[in-house]
Amino acid sequence: MKTLLIVDDEPRTRLGIQKTLVAWAAGKYQIESAASGVEALEWLKTHPVHVIITDVRMPEIDGLQMLETLAARGPLPVVIVISGHAEFEYAKRSLQLGAFDYVLKPVDKSILIDTVQRAFERDSGRDRMDAMEKLVDPKLLEMGRDEARYSSSIKDAIAYIYDRLHDTVGMKQVAEHLHLNPSYFSVLFKEQTGVTFSDYLTRIRLQKAKELLVATRLPIWEIAEKVGYQTVKYFIKVFKDNEGMSPRQYRQQSLDADPSIQ
């Protein structure tokens, strides 16, 4: 369950916001509160939070100082700032520090709920981005950036592999296509790409498999065939060895991370 934290030193405002959001959330989100920036920072050391609503004017540590401290710890949650008209400069500064939006006092219930709803949507968007980052092999990304510097032979080899990913393509077959000695091609490939041919082939097959697992409902055995594995048993073994989980577990984890898929 995702968590929202309300930080305000005024009990009436804090409890009023909490009561409104608890009724709106109807158990979908956990709504917590803190009576000061100091209390909030201490609580946040041991509790993950997805959205924060904070007043800008508070004793000891104000909302801006709290944001600065949180930013130094790591990525900020989605932050909504509460401010009065006379405190607009504070609200503007909070936006510069990375706050998502601000709500003016006195707090209008409908505006509050709309802003919180958009904040949770923003947080869900971050979840989807995190899932997409996990989908892409960082070594393949690095190779993609360096590809312009590869020789024409290596570029042709990579294109040839992509076109025949569903086949049981091997180094000897690619070397013959390029009219190169397999041993020479093996050294050349490692020298330019930084990975062995077999490592690259595994990475590119698993990359395609992960895309199919997330974007389609194809059965595992069919995905194994589409990425060049002759048996589903071997495909599952290779996948687990490299990803630390089975293809089925990877698919389920990806679905769980994307709240737009029910």
Residue pairs with C-beta under 8 A, 6 or more apart in sequence:
1 28
1 29
1 30
2 29
2 30
2 50
2 51
2 120
2 123
3 29
3 30
3 31
3 32
3 47
3 48
3 49
3 50
3 51
4 21
4 25
4 29
4 30
4 31
4 32
4 49
4 50
4 51
4 52
4 53
4 116
4 120
5 32
5 33
5 34
5 40
5 43
5 44
5 49
5 51
5 52
5 53
6 14
6 17
6 18
6 21
6 31
6 32
6 33
6 34
6 52
6 53
6 54
7 14
7 33
7 34
7 36
7 37
7 39
7 40
7 52
7 53
7 54
7 55
7 58
7 63
7 66
8 14
8 17
8 33
8 35
8 53
8 54
8 55
8 58
8 82
9 35
9 36
9 55
9 58
9 59
10 55
11 35
13 55
13 82
13 105
13 107
14 33
14 35
15 33
16 107
17 33
17 53
17 107
17 112
18 31
18 33
20 109
20 112
20 113
21 29
21 31
21 112
21 113
21 116
22 31
24 113
24 116
25 31
29 120
32 43
32 47
32 49
34 40
34 43
36 58
36 59
36 60
36 61
37 54
37 58
37 60
37 61
37 62
37 63
37 65
37 66
38 60
38 61
40 52
40 54
40 66
41 61
41 66
41 69
41 70
44 70
49 77
50 77
50 78
50 120
50 123
51 77
51 78
51 79
51 80
51 116
51 119
51 120
51 123
52 77
52 78
52 79
52 80
53 79
53 80
53 81
53 82
53 103
53 116
54 63
54 66
54 67
54 79
54 80
54 81
54 82
55 63
55 81
55 82
55 83
56 62
56 63
56 64
56 81
56 82
56 83
56 87
56 90
56 91
56 94
57 63
57 83
57 84
57 87
57 90
61 69
62 90
63 81
63 90
63 94
64 90
64 93
64 94
64 97
67 76
67 79
67 94
67 97
67 98
67 99
68 97
70 76
70 77
71 97
71 98
76 98
77 123
78 100
78 119
78 120
78 122
78 123
78 126
79 94
79 98
79 99
79 100
80 99
80 100
80 101
80 102
80 103
80 115
80 116
80 119
81 90
81 91
81 94
81 95
81 99
81 101
81 102
81 103
82 102
82 103
82 104
82 105
82 107
83 90
83 91
83 94
83 102
83 103
83 104
83 105
84 104
84 105
85 104
85 105
91 99
91 102
94 102
95 101
95 102
100 118
100 119
100 122
101 115
101 118
101 119
103 111
103 112
103 115
124 259
124 260
127 257
127 258
127 259
128 257
128 258
128 260
130 257
131 214
131 254
131 257
131 258
135 210
135 211
135 214
135 254
136 207
137 203
137 206
137 207
139 194
139 195
139 203
140 203
140 204
140 207
142 194
143 193
143 194
143 195
143 200
146 193
147 155
147 158
149 192
150 158
150 192
150 193
151 188
151 192
153 178
153 180
153 185
153 188
154 188
154 189
154 192
154 193
156 177
156 178
157 174
157 177
157 178
157 185
157 189
160 169
160 174
160 177
160 178
161 169
161 174
161 200
161 201
161 204
162 204
164 228
165 204
165 205
165 208
165 226
165 227
165 228
166 225
166 226
166 227
166 228
167 228
168 228
168 230
169 201
169 228
171 182
171 185
171 186
171 197
171 198
172 182
174 185
174 197
175 181
175 182
175 184
175 185
175 186
176 182
178 185
180 188
185 197
186 196
186 197
189 196
189 197
189 200
190 196
190 197
193 200
195 203
202 238
202 242
205 227
205 228
205 229
205 238
206 227
206 238
206 239
206 242
206 243
208 226
208 227
209 223
209 224
209 226
209 227
209 235
209 239
209 247
210 243
210 250
212 218
212 223
212 226
212 227
213 223
213 247
213 250
213 251
213 254
214 251
214 254
216 223
218 226
220 232
220 235
220 236
220 247
220 248
221 232
223 235
223 247
224 231
224 232
224 234
224 235
224 236
227 235
229 235
229 238
235 247
236 246
236 247
239 245
239 246
239 247
239 250
240 246
243 250
245 253
255 261
